[in-house]
């Protein structure tokens, strides 16, 4: 059956709770976080990602509810497969 909800044609960026740090993806596809740049992907240029600490020196990077990867301050960004 068809949905009773109507889409207004506007894509909306995800919102993040206060437990996330927010960073805007730069034109080059990177975000700046704790003094370093981490490549996320050019596709998300202009969008905000959420960063949530998971352990000492470890952070997960989210686009909405999707985990894009993790930052280990010792070794850098690792994309999820």
N, CA, C and O atoms as a Maestro MAE file, in Angstrom:
{
 s_m_m2io_version
 :::
 2.0.0
}

f_m_ct {
 s_m_title
 :::
 protein
 m_atom[324] {
  # First column is atom index #
  i_m_mmod_type
  r_m_x_coord
  r_m_y_coord
  r_m_z_coord
  i_m_residue_number
  s_m_chain_name
  s_m_pdb_residue_name
  s_m_pdb_atom_name
  i_m_atomic_number
  :::
  1 25 0.844 -1.191 0.000 1 A "UNK " " N  " 7
  2 3 0.000 0.000 0.000 1 A "UNK " " CA " 6
  3 2 0.879 1.241 0.000 1 A "UNK " " C  " 6
  4 15 2.026 1.210 0.446 1 A "UNK " " O  " 8
  5 25 0.327 2.318 -0.502 2 A "UNK " " N  " 7
  6 3 1.047 3.585 -0.511 2 A "UNK " " CA " 6
  7 2 1.110 4.170 0.887 2 A "UNK " " C  " 6
  8 15 0.207 3.963 1.699 2 A "UNK " " O  " 8
  9 25 2.177 4.899 1.163 3 A "UNK " " N  " 7
  10 3 2.335 5.550 2.457 3 A "UNK " " CA " 6
  11 2 1.356 6.709 2.583 3 A "UNK " " C  " 6
  12 15 1.044 7.381 1.601 3 A "UNK " " O  " 8
  13 25 0.880 6.933 3.790 4 A "UNK " " N  " 7
  14 3 -0.001 8.081 4.038 4 A "UNK " " CA " 6
  15 2 0.794 9.362 4.217 4 A "UNK " " C  " 6
  16 15 0.234 10.458 4.189 4 A "UNK " " O  " 8
  17 25 2.120 9.221 4.403 5 A "UNK " " N  " 7
  18 3 2.975 10.398 4.566 5 A "UNK " " CA " 6
  19 2 3.370 10.940 3.204 5 A "UNK " " C  " 6
  20 15 3.586 10.177 2.262 5 A "UNK " " O  " 8
  21 25 3.463 12.237 3.106 6 A "UNK " " N  " 7
  22 3 3.891 12.893 1.879 6 A "UNK " " CA " 6
  23 2 5.265 13.508 2.091 6 A "UNK " " C  " 6
  24 15 5.514 14.149 3.111 6 A "UNK " " O  " 8
  25 25 6.155 13.312 1.125 7 A "UNK " " N  " 7
  26 3 7.482 13.898 1.180 7 A "UNK " " CA " 6
  27 2 7.432 15.257 0.523 7 A "UNK " " C  " 6
  28 15 6.859 15.409 -0.556 7 A "UNK " " O  " 8
  29 25 8.034 16.257 1.171 8 A "UNK " " N  " 7
  30 3 7.988 17.619 0.639 8 A "UNK " " CA " 6
  31 2 9.108 17.902 -0.363 8 A "UNK " " C  " 6
  32 15 9.208 19.018 -0.874 8 A "UNK " " O  " 8
  33 25 9.954 16.905 -0.650 9 A "UNK " " N  " 7
  34 3 11.009 17.061 -1.643 9 A "UNK " " CA " 6
  35 2 12.292 17.677 -1.108 9 A "UNK " " C  " 6
  36 15 13.230 17.897 -1.875 9 A "UNK " " O  " 8
  37 25 12.359 17.960 0.188 10 A "UNK " " N  " 7
  38 3 13.547 18.574 0.771 10 A "UNK " " CA " 6
  39 2 14.323 17.553 1.592 10 A "UNK " " C  " 6
  40 15 13.786 16.945 2.518 10 A "UNK " " O  " 8
  41 25 15.607 17.371 1.238 11 A "UNK " " N  " 7
  42 3 16.473 16.520 2.055 11 A "UNK " " CA " 6
  43 2 16.945 17.324 3.249 11 A "UNK " " C  " 6
  44 15 17.358 18.473 3.098 11 A "UNK " " O  " 8
  45 25 16.890 16.749 4.409 12 A "UNK " " N  " 7
  46 3 17.307 17.441 5.618 12 A "UNK " " CA " 6
  47 2 18.544 16.760 6.201 12 A "UNK " " C  " 6
  48 15 18.656 15.534 6.220 12 A "UNK " " O  " 8
  49 25 19.453 17.587 6.668 13 A "UNK " " N  " 7
  50 3 20.647 17.065 7.321 13 A "UNK " " CA " 6
  51 2 20.267 16.443 8.655 13 A "UNK " " C  " 6
  52 15 19.319 16.890 9.300 13 A "UNK " " O  " 8
  53 25 20.992 15.420 9.071 14 A "UNK " " N  " 7
  54 3 20.701 14.822 10.372 14 A "UNK " " CA " 6
  55 2 21.006 15.796 11.509 14 A "UNK " " C  " 6
  56 15 21.835 16.696 11.376 14 A "UNK " " O  " 8
  57 25 20.326 15.593 12.610 15 A "UNK " " N  " 7
  58 3 20.583 16.374 13.821 15 A "UNK " " CA " 6
  59 2 21.273 15.462 14.825 15 A "UNK " " C  " 6
  60 15 21.077 14.247 14.822 15 A "UNK " " O  " 8
  61 25 22.084 16.071 15.680 16 A "UNK " " N  " 7
  62 3 22.871 15.309 16.639 16 A "UNK " " CA " 6
  63 2 22.588 15.787 18.052 16 A "UNK " " C  " 6
  64 15 22.450 16.985 18.301 16 A "UNK " " O  " 8
  65 25 22.502 14.828 18.982 17 A "UNK " " N  " 7
  66 3 22.347 15.153 20.401 17 A "UNK " " CA " 6
  67 2 23.613 15.830 20.916 17 A "UNK " " C  " 6
  68 15 24.635 15.881 20.232 17 A "UNK " " O  " 8
  69 25 23.519 16.341 22.123 18 A "UNK " " N  " 7
  70 3 24.652 17.048 22.733 18 A "UNK " " CA " 6
  71 2 25.833 16.141 23.064 18 A "UNK " " C  " 6
  72 15 26.916 16.644 23.363 18 A "UNK " " O  " 8
  73 25 25.659 14.836 23.019 19 A "UNK " " N  " 7
  74 3 26.782 13.934 23.295 19 A "UNK " " CA " 6
  75 2 27.761 13.870 22.115 19 A "UNK " " C  " 6
  76 15 28.849 13.308 22.242 19 A "UNK " " O  " 8
  77 25 27.377 14.442 20.977 20 A "UNK " " N  " 7
  78 3 28.216 14.452 19.782 20 A "UNK " " CA " 6
  79 2 28.893 15.811 19.616 20 A "UNK " " C  " 6
  80 15 28.292 16.851 19.886 20 A "UNK " " O  " 8
  81 25 30.141 15.791 19.173 21 A "UNK " " N  " 7
  82 3 30.769 17.009 18.671 21 A "UNK " " CA " 6
  83 2 30.420 17.056 17.193 21 A "UNK " " C  " 6
  84 15 30.399 16.024 16.523 21 A "UNK " " O  " 8
  85 25 30.151 18.229 16.692 22 A "UNK " " N  " 7
  86 3 29.758 18.359 15.295 22 A "UNK " " CA " 6
  87 2 30.867 19.037 14.498 22 A "UNK " " C  " 6
  88 15 31.496 19.985 14.969 22 A "UNK " " O  " 8
  89 25 31.094 18.542 13.292 23 A "UNK " " N  " 7
  90 3 32.071 19.128 12.390 23 A "UNK " " CA " 6
  91 2 31.467 19.172 10.995 23 A "UNK " " C  " 6
  92 15 30.788 18.240 10.563 23 A "UNK " " O  " 8
  93 25 31.731 20.281 10.296 24 A "UNK " " N  " 7
  94 3 31.256 20.430 8.923 24 A "UNK " " CA " 6
  95 2 32.322 19.884 7.975 24 A "UNK " " C  " 6
  96 15 33.508 20.184 8.112 24 A "UNK " " O  " 8
  97 25 31.877 19.080 7.016 25 A "UNK " " N  " 7
  98 3 32.804 18.502 6.048 25 A "UNK " " CA " 6
  99 2 33.203 19.584 5.051 25 A "UNK " " C  " 6
  100 15 32.353 20.231 4.440 25 A "UNK " " O  " 8
  101 25 34.514 19.765 4.899 26 A "UNK " " N  " 7
  102 3 35.060 20.785 4.007 26 A "UNK " " CA " 6
  103 2 34.974 20.319 2.553 26 A "UNK " " C  " 6
  104 15 34.716 19.148 2.274 26 A "UNK " " O  " 8
  105 25 35.196 21.254 1.640 27 A "UNK " " N  " 7
  106 3 35.110 20.964 0.207 27 A "UNK " " CA " 6
  107 2 36.042 19.826 -0.198 27 A "UNK " " C  " 6
  108 15 35.724 19.050 -1.099 27 A "UNK " " O  " 8
  109 25 37.179 19.729 0.461 28 A "UNK " " N  " 7
  110 3 38.145 18.670 0.148 28 A "UNK " " CA " 6
  111 2 37.720 17.314 0.707 28 A "UNK " " C  " 6
  112 15 38.391 16.310 0.471 28 A "UNK " " O  " 8
  113 25 36.589 17.278 1.458 29 A "UNK " " N  " 7
  114 3 36.082 16.025 2.004 29 A "UNK " " CA " 6
  115 2 36.597 15.699 3.389 29 A "UNK " " C  " 6
  116 15 36.362 14.601 3.894 29 A "UNK " " O  " 8
  117 25 37.294 16.630 4.010 30 A "UNK " " N  " 7
  118 3 37.886 16.393 5.329 30 A "UNK " " CA " 6
  119 2 37.154 17.168 6.417 30 A "UNK " " C  " 6
  120 15 36.420 18.118 6.148 30 A "UNK " " O  " 8
  121 25 37.375 16.738 7.639 31 A "UNK " " N  " 7
  122 3 36.928 17.479 8.816 31 A "UNK " " CA " 6
  123 2 38.161 17.782 9.659 31 A "UNK " " C  " 6
  124 15 39.142 17.038 9.635 31 A "UNK " " O  " 8
  125 25 38.099 18.870 10.395 32 A "UNK " " N  " 7
  126 3 39.160 19.205 11.340 32 A "UNK " " CA " 6
  127 2 38.698 18.753 12.724 32 A "UNK " " C  " 6
  128 15 37.588 19.067 13.155 32 A "UNK " " O  " 8
  129 25 39.562 18.016 13.406 33 A "UNK " " N  " 7
  130 3 39.209 17.500 14.733 33 A "UNK " " CA " 6
  131 2 40.478 17.355 15.546 33 A "UNK " " C  " 6
  132 15 41.409 16.660 15.138 33 A "UNK " " O  " 8
  133 25 40.518 18.009 16.689 34 A "UNK " " N  " 7
  134 3 41.646 17.947 17.618 34 A "UNK " " CA " 6
  135 2 42.981 18.244 16.930 34 A "UNK " " C  " 6
  136 15 43.978 17.556 17.153 34 A "UNK " " O  " 8
  137 25 42.978 19.272 16.097 35 A "UNK " " N  " 7
  138 3 44.210 19.738 15.479 35 A "UNK " " CA " 6
  139 2 44.679 18.971 14.257 35 A "UNK " " C  " 6
  140 15 45.762 19.247 13.741 35 A "UNK " " O  " 8
  141 25 43.891 18.016 13.780 36 A "UNK " " N  " 7
  142 3 44.247 17.251 12.590 36 A "UNK " " CA " 6
  143 2 43.067 17.225 11.631 36 A "UNK " " C  " 6
  144 15 41.922 17.423 12.037 36 A "UNK " " O  " 8
  145 25 43.351 16.980 10.359 37 A "UNK " " N  " 7
  146 3 42.307 16.810 9.361 37 A "UNK " " CA " 6
  147 2 42.134 15.330 9.067 37 A "UNK " " C  " 6
  148 15 43.110 14.590 8.944 37 A "UNK " " O  " 8
  149 25 40.881 14.908 8.957 38 A "UNK " " N  " 7
  150 3 40.555 13.516 8.654 38 A "UNK " " CA " 6
  151 2 39.660 13.493 7.425 38 A "UNK " " C  " 6
  152 15 38.627 14.162 7.388 38 A "UNK " " O  " 8
  153 25 40.061 12.719 6.415 39 A "UNK " " N  " 7
  154 3 39.280 12.615 5.190 39 A "UNK " " CA " 6
  155 2 38.062 11.733 5.429 39 A "UNK " " C  " 6
  156 15 38.180 10.585 5.860 39 A "UNK " " O  " 8
  157 25 36.884 12.295 5.139 40 A "UNK " " N  " 7
  158 3 35.613 11.580 5.286 40 A "UNK " " CA " 6
  159 2 35.077 11.208 3.906 40 A "UNK " " C  " 6
  160 15 34.644 10.076 3.688 40 A "UNK " " O  " 8
  161 25 35.105 12.156 2.982 41 A "UNK " " N  " 7
  162 3 34.624 11.933 1.618 41 A "UNK " " CA " 6
  163 2 33.984 13.195 1.064 41 A "UNK " " C  " 6
  164 15 33.254 13.889 1.772 41 A "UNK " " O  " 8
  165 25 34.257 13.495 -0.211 42 A "UNK " " N  " 7
  166 3 33.728 14.712 -0.827 42 A "UNK " " CA " 6
  167 2 32.204 14.703 -0.934 42 A "UNK " " C  " 6
  168 15 31.582 15.763 -1.001 42 A "UNK " " O  " 8
  169 25 31.608 13.529 -0.951 43 A "UNK " " N  " 7
  170 3 30.162 13.424 -1.087 43 A "UNK " " CA " 6
  171 2 29.432 14.162 0.034 43 A "UNK " " C  " 6
  172 15 28.326 14.661 -0.175 43 A "UNK " " O  " 8
  173 25 30.030 14.236 1.205 44 A "UNK " " N  " 7
  174 3 29.387 14.887 2.350 44 A "UNK " " CA " 6
  175 2 29.776 16.355 2.501 44 A "UNK " " C  " 6
  176 15 29.514 16.957 3.542 44 A "UNK " " O  " 8
  177 25 30.399 16.942 1.470 45 A "UNK " " N  " 7
  178 3 30.798 18.355 1.517 45 A "UNK " " CA " 6
  179 2 29.616 19.228 1.946 45 A "UNK " " C  " 6
  180 15 28.525 19.147 1.380 45 A "UNK " " O  " 8
  181 25 29.857 20.059 2.954 46 A "UNK " " N  " 7
  182 3 28.841 20.979 3.447 46 A "UNK " " CA " 6
  183 2 27.926 20.393 4.502 46 A "UNK " " C  " 6
  184 15 27.170 21.129 5.135 46 A "UNK " " O  " 8
  185 25 27.976 19.092 4.704 47 A "UNK " " N  " 7
  186 3 27.146 18.430 5.708 47 A "UNK " " CA " 6
  187 2 27.900 18.357 7.040 47 A "UNK " " C  " 6
  188 15 29.126 18.451 7.090 47 A "UNK " " O  " 8
  189 25 27.135 18.188 8.100 48 A "UNK " " N  " 7
  190 3 27.734 18.008 9.426 48 A "UNK " " CA " 6
  191 2 27.774 16.526 9.766 48 A "UNK " " C  " 6
  192 15 26.838 15.778 9.482 48 A "UNK " " O  " 8
  193 25 28.871 16.123 10.377 49 A "UNK " " N  " 7
  194 3 28.989 14.781 10.936 49 A "UNK " " CA " 6
  195 2 29.059 14.914 12.449 49 A "UNK " " C  " 6
  196 15 29.443 15.958 12.976 49 A "UNK " " O  " 8
  197 25 28.689 13.856 13.131 50 A "UNK " " N  " 7
  198 3 28.757 13.817 14.588 50 A "UNK " " CA " 6
  199 2 29.917 12.946 15.026 50 A "UNK " " C  " 6
  200 15 30.180 11.898 14.434 50 A "UNK " " O  " 8
  201 25 30.600 13.381 16.054 51 A "UNK " " N  " 7
  202 3 31.760 12.649 16.569 51 A "UNK " " CA " 6
  203 2 31.482 12.284 18.025 51 A "UNK " " C  " 6
  204 15 31.181 13.145 18.851 51 A "UNK " " O  " 8
  205 25 31.587 10.994 18.318 52 A "UNK " " N  " 7
  206 3 31.271 10.510 19.671 52 A "UNK " " CA " 6
  207 2 32.452 9.703 20.196 52 A "UNK " " C  " 6
  208 15 32.931 8.774 19.545 52 A "UNK " " O  " 8
  209 25 32.909 10.078 21.387 53 A "UNK " " N  " 7
  210 3 34.021 9.346 22.006 53 A "UNK " " CA " 6
  211 2 33.535 7.980 22.459 53 A "UNK " " C  " 6
  212 15 32.482 7.857 23.085 53 A "UNK " " O  " 8
  213 25 34.324 6.947 22.132 54 A "UNK " " N  " 7
  214 3 33.970 5.584 22.512 54 A "UNK " " CA " 6
  215 2 34.919 5.007 23.556 54 A "UNK " " C  " 6
  216 15 34.571 4.074 24.279 54 A "UNK " " O  " 8
  217 25 36.124 5.574 23.625 55 A "UNK " " N  " 7
  218 3 37.136 5.121 24.569 55 A "UNK " " CA " 6
  219 2 38.205 6.216 24.619 55 A "UNK " " C  " 6
  220 15 38.119 7.195 23.879 55 A "UNK " " O  " 8
  221 25 39.181 6.063 25.461 56 A "UNK " " N  " 7
  222 3 40.254 7.055 25.523 56 A "UNK " " CA " 6
  223 2 40.992 7.059 24.185 56 A "UNK " " C  " 6
  224 15 41.555 6.046 23.769 56 A "UNK " " O  " 8
  225 25 40.979 8.213 23.521 57 A "UNK " " N  " 7
  226 3 41.655 8.340 22.240 57 A "UNK " " CA " 6
  227 2 40.928 7.736 21.058 57 A "UNK " " C  " 6
  228 15 41.469 7.702 19.953 57 A "UNK " " O  " 8
  229 25 39.701 7.255 21.270 58 A "UNK " " N  " 7
  230 3 38.926 6.604 20.204 58 A "UNK " " CA " 6
  231 2 37.586 7.330 20.023 58 A "UNK " " C  " 6
  232 15 36.898 7.641 20.995 58 A "UNK " " O  " 8
  233 25 37.236 7.588 18.767 59 A "UNK " " N  " 7
  234 3 36.005 8.303 18.440 59 A "UNK " " CA " 6
  235 2 35.354 7.655 17.227 59 A "UNK " " C  " 6
  236 15 36.045 7.242 16.296 59 A "UNK " " O  " 8
  237 25 34.031 7.565 17.232 60 A "UNK " " N  " 7
  238 3 33.290 7.128 16.055 60 A "UNK " " CA " 6
  239 2 32.742 8.354 15.353 60 A "UNK " " C  " 6
  240 15 32.321 9.312 16.001 60 A "UNK " " O  " 8
  241 25 32.748 8.325 14.013 61 A "UNK " " N  " 7
  242 3 32.254 9.411 13.186 61 A "UNK " " CA " 6
  243 2 30.940 8.956 12.563 61 A "UNK " " C  " 6
  244 15 30.876 7.903 11.928 61 A "UNK " " O  " 8
  245 25 29.898 9.754 12.746 62 A "UNK " " N  " 7
  246 3 28.551 9.410 12.279 62 A "UNK " " CA " 6
  247 2 28.041 10.408 11.256 62 A "UNK " " C  " 6
  248 15 28.350 11.598 11.324 62 A "UNK " " O  " 8
  249 25 27.259 9.918 10.311 63 A "UNK " " N  " 7
  250 3 26.382 10.758 9.506 63 A "UNK " " CA " 6
  251 2 24.984 10.275 9.839 63 A "UNK " " C  " 6
  252 15 24.532 9.247 9.334 63 A "UNK " " O  " 8
  253 25 24.305 11.021 10.690 64 A "UNK " " N  " 7
  254 3 23.018 10.560 11.222 64 A "UNK " " CA " 6
  255 2 23.270 9.324 12.071 64 A "UNK " " C  " 6
  256 15 24.100 9.345 12.980 64 A "UNK " " O  " 8
  257 25 22.555 8.256 11.773 65 A "UNK " " N  " 7
  258 3 22.725 7.014 12.547 65 A "UNK " " CA " 6
  259 2 23.765 6.085 11.929 65 A "UNK " " C  " 6
  260 15 24.008 4.999 12.455 65 A "UNK " " O  " 8
  261 25 24.380 6.495 10.822 66 A "UNK " " N  " 7
  262 3 25.344 5.657 10.115 66 A "UNK " " CA " 6
  263 2 26.757 5.950 10.619 66 A "UNK " " C  " 6
  264 15 27.217 7.092 10.591 66 A "UNK " " O  " 8
  265 25 27.430 4.902 11.078 67 A "UNK " " N  " 7
  266 3 28.828 5.048 11.503 67 A "UNK " " CA " 6
  267 2 29.705 4.994 10.257 67 A "UNK " " C  " 6
  268 15 29.758 3.976 9.567 67 A "UNK " " O  " 8
  269 25 30.386 6.091 9.979 68 A "UNK " " N  " 7
  270 3 31.259 6.168 8.806 68 A "UNK " " CA " 6
  271 2 32.605 5.531 9.061 68 A "UNK " " C  " 6
  272 15 33.215 4.967 8.152 68 A "UNK " " O  " 8
  273 25 33.071 5.618 10.290 69 A "UNK " " N  " 7
  274 3 34.376 5.073 10.639 69 A "UNK " " CA " 6
  275 2 34.773 5.518 12.025 69 A "UNK " " C  " 6
  276 15 33.973 6.081 12.773 69 A "UNK " " O  " 8
  277 25 36.011 5.257 12.351 70 A "UNK " " N  " 7
  278 3 36.525 5.573 13.681 70 A "UNK " " CA " 6
  279 2 37.839 6.329 13.582 70 A "UNK " " C  " 6
  280 15 38.616 6.138 12.646 70 A "UNK " " O  " 8
  281 25 38.069 7.177 14.548 71 A "UNK " " N  " 7
  282 3 39.337 7.874 14.673 71 A "UNK " " CA " 6
  283 2 40.050 7.328 15.903 71 A "UNK " " C  " 6
  284 15 39.526 7.362 17.016 71 A "UNK " " O  " 8
  285 25 41.244 6.831 15.676 72 A "UNK " " N  " 7
  286 3 42.141 6.448 16.749 72 A "UNK " " CA " 6
  287 2 43.229 7.518 16.731 72 A "UNK " " C  " 6
  288 15 43.974 7.620 15.756 72 A "UNK " " O  " 8
  289 25 43.329 8.298 17.769 73 A "UNK " " N  " 7
  290 3 44.259 9.417 17.782 73 A "UNK " " CA " 6
  291 2 45.703 8.985 17.547 73 A "UNK " " C  " 6
  292 15 46.545 9.805 17.181 73 A "UNK " " O  " 8
  293 25 45.987 7.716 17.754 74 A "UNK " " N  " 7
  294 3 47.345 7.212 17.513 74 A "UNK " " CA " 6
  295 2 47.578 6.853 16.051 74 A "UNK " " C  " 6
  296 15 48.692 6.991 15.546 74 A "UNK " " O  " 8
  297 25 46.518 6.386 15.358 75 A "UNK " " N  " 7
  298 3 46.750 5.874 13.994 75 A "UNK " " CA " 6
  299 2 45.888 6.506 12.910 75 A "UNK " " C  " 6
  300 15 46.104 6.211 11.734 75 A "UNK " " O  " 8
  301 25 44.916 7.364 13.245 76 A "UNK " " N  " 7
  302 3 44.136 8.059 12.219 76 A "UNK " " CA " 6
  303 2 42.735 7.510 12.023 76 A "UNK " " C  " 6
  304 15 42.196 6.814 12.884 76 A "UNK " " O  " 8
  305 25 42.149 7.837 10.866 77 A "UNK " " N  " 7
  306 3 40.763 7.485 10.543 77 A "UNK " " CA " 6
  307 2 40.704 6.145 9.831 77 A "UNK " " C  " 6
  308 15 41.503 5.871 8.936 77 A "UNK " " O  " 8
  309 25 39.750 5.313 10.233 78 A "UNK " " N  " 7
  310 3 39.541 4.032 9.580 78 A "UNK " " CA " 6
  311 2 38.076 3.949 9.174 78 A "UNK " " C  " 6
  312 15 37.182 4.008 10.019 78 A "UNK " " O  " 8
  313 25 37.835 3.809 7.859 79 A "UNK " " N  " 7
  314 3 36.471 3.695 7.355 79 A "UNK " " CA " 6
  315 2 35.885 2.344 7.715 79 A "UNK " " C  " 6
  316 15 36.591 1.340 7.813 79 A "UNK " " O  " 8
  317 25 34.558 2.345 7.910 80 A "UNK " " N  " 7
  318 3 33.856 1.080 8.136 80 A "UNK " " CA " 6
  319 2 33.656 0.382 6.816 80 A "UNK " " C  " 6
  320 15 33.458 1.030 5.789 80 A "UNK " " O  " 8
  321 25 33.705 -0.918 6.834 81 A "UNK " " N  " 7
  322 3 33.524 -1.695 5.595 81 A "UNK " " CA " 6
  323 2 32.107 -2.175 5.507 81 A "UNK " " C  " 6
  324 15 31.742 -2.848 4.543 81 A "UNK " " O  " 8
  :::
 }
 m_bond[323] {
  # First column is bond index #
  i_m_from
  i_m_to
  i_m_order
  :::
  1 1 2 1
  2 2 3 1
  3 3 4 2
  4 3 5 1
  5 5 6 1
  6 6 7 1
  7 7 8 2
  8 7 9 1
  9 9 10 1
  10 10 11 1
  11 11 12 2
  12 11 13 1
  13 13 14 1
  14 14 15 1
  15 15 16 2
  16 15 17 1
  17 17 18 1
  18 18 19 1
  19 19 20 2
  20 19 21 1
  21 21 22 1
  22 22 23 1
  23 23 24 2
  24 23 25 1
  25 25 26 1
  26 26 27 1
  27 27 28 2
  28 27 29 1
  29 29 30 1
  30 30 31 1
  31 31 32 2
  32 31 33 1
  33 33 34 1
  34 34 35 1
  35 35 36 2
  36 35 37 1
  37 37 38 1
  38 38 39 1
  39 39 40 2
  40 39 41 1
  41 41 42 1
  42 42 43 1
  43 43 44 2
  44 43 45 1
  45 45 46 1
  46 46 47 1
  47 47 48 2
  48 47 49 1
  49 49 50 1
  50 50 51 1
  51 51 52 2
  52 51 53 1
  53 53 54 1
  54 54 55 1
  55 55 56 2
  56 55 57 1
  57 57 58 1
  58 58 59 1
  59 59 60 2
  60 59 61 1
  61 61 62 1
  62 62 63 1
  63 63 64 2
  64 63 65 1
  65 65 66 1
  66 66 67 1
  67 67 68 2
  68 67 69 1
  69 69 70 1
  70 70 71 1
  71 71 72 2
  72 71 73 1
  73 73 74 1
  74 74 75 1
  75 75 76 2
  76 75 77 1
  77 77 78 1
  78 78 79 1
  79 79 80 2
  80 79 81 1
  81 81 82 1
  82 82 83 1
  83 83 84 2
  84 83 85 1
  85 85 86 1
  86 86 87 1
  87 87 88 2
  88 87 89 1
  89 89 90 1
  90 90 91 1
  91 91 92 2
  92 91 93 1
  93 93 94 1
  94 94 95 1
  95 95 96 2
  96 95 97 1
  97 97 98 1
  98 98 99 1
  99 99 100 2
  100 99 101 1
  101 101 102 1
  102 102 103 1
  103 103 104 2
  104 103 105 1
  105 105 106 1
  106 106 107 1
  107 107 108 2
  108 107 109 1
  109 109 110 1
  110 110 111 1
  111 111 112 2
  112 111 113 1
  113 113 114 1
  114 114 115 1
  115 115 116 2
  116 115 117 1
  117 117 118 1
  118 118 119 1
  119 119 120 2
  120 119 121 1
  121 121 122 1
  122 122 123 1
  123 123 124 2
  124 123 125 1
  125 125 126 1
  126 126 127 1
  127 127 128 2
  128 127 129 1
  129 129 130 1
  130 130 131 1
  131 131 132 2
  132 131 133 1
  133 133 134 1
  134 134 135 1
  135 135 136 2
  136 135 137 1
  137 137 138 1
  138 138 139 1
  139 139 140 2
  140 139 141 1
  141 141 142 1
  142 142 143 1
  143 143 144 2
  144 143 145 1
  145 145 146 1
  146 146 147 1
  147 147 148 2
  148 147 149 1
  149 149 150 1
  150 150 151 1
  151 151 152 2
  152 151 153 1
  153 153 154 1
  154 154 155 1
  155 155 156 2
  156 155 157 1
  157 157 158 1
  158 158 159 1
  159 159 160 2
  160 159 161 1
  161 161 162 1
  162 162 163 1
  163 163 164 2
  164 163 165 1
  165 165 166 1
  166 166 167 1
  167 167 168 2
  168 167 169 1
  169 169 170 1
  170 170 171 1
  171 171 172 2
  172 171 173 1
  173 173 174 1
  174 174 175 1
  175 175 176 2
  176 175 177 1
  177 177 178 1
  178 178 179 1
  179 179 180 2
  180 179 181 1
  181 181 182 1
  182 182 183 1
  183 183 184 2
  184 183 185 1
  185 185 186 1
  186 186 187 1
  187 187 188 2
  188 187 189 1
  189 189 190 1
  190 190 191 1
  191 191 192 2
  192 191 193 1
  193 193 194 1
  194 194 195 1
  195 195 196 2
  196 195 197 1
  197 197 198 1
  198 198 199 1
  199 199 200 2
  200 199 201 1
  201 201 202 1
  202 202 203 1
  203 203 204 2
  204 203 205 1
  205 205 206 1
  206 206 207 1
  207 207 208 2
  208 207 209 1
  209 209 210 1
  210 210 211 1
  211 211 212 2
  212 211 213 1
  213 213 214 1
  214 214 215 1
  215 215 216 2
  216 215 217 1
  217 217 218 1
  218 218 219 1
  219 219 220 2
  220 219 221 1
  221 221 222 1
  222 222 223 1
  223 223 224 2
  224 223 225 1
  225 225 226 1
  226 226 227 1
  227 227 228 2
  228 227 229 1
  229 229 230 1
  230 230 231 1
  231 231 232 2
  232 231 233 1
  233 233 234 1
  234 234 235 1
  235 235 236 2
  236 235 237 1
  237 237 238 1
  238 238 239 1
  239 239 240 2
  240 239 241 1
  241 241 242 1
  242 242 243 1
  243 243 244 2
  244 243 245 1
  245 245 246 1
  246 246 247 1
  247 247 248 2
  248 247 249 1
  249 249 250 1
  250 250 251 1
  251 251 252 2
  252 251 253 1
  253 253 254 1
  254 254 255 1
  255 255 256 2
  256 255 257 1
  257 257 258 1
  258 258 259 1
  259 259 260 2
  260 259 261 1
  261 261 262 1
  262 262 263 1
  263 263 264 2
  264 263 265 1
  265 265 266 1
  266 266 267 1
  267 267 268 2
  268 267 269 1
  269 269 270 1
  270 270 271 1
  271 271 272 2
  272 271 273 1
  273 273 274 1
  274 274 275 1
  275 275 276 2
  276 275 277 1
  277 277 278 1
  278 278 279 1
  279 279 280 2
  280 279 281 1
  281 281 282 1
  282 282 283 1
  283 283 284 2
  284 283 285 1
  285 285 286 1
  286 286 287 1
  287 287 288 2
  288 287 289 1
  289 289 290 1
  290 290 291 1
  291 291 292 2
  292 291 293 1
  293 293 294 1
  294 294 295 1
  295 295 296 2
  296 295 297 1
  297 297 298 1
  298 298 299 1
  299 299 300 2
  300 299 301 1
  301 301 302 1
  302 302 303 1
  303 303 304 2
  304 303 305 1
  305 305 306 1
  306 306 307 1
  307 307 308 2
  308 307 309 1
  309 309 310 1
  310 310 311 1
  311 311 312 2
  312 311 313 1
  313 313 314 1
  314 314 315 1
  315 315 316 2
  316 315 317 1
  317 317 318 1
  318 318 319 1
  319 319 320 2
  320 319 321 1
  321 321 322 1
  322 322 323 1
  323 323 324 2
  :::
 }
}
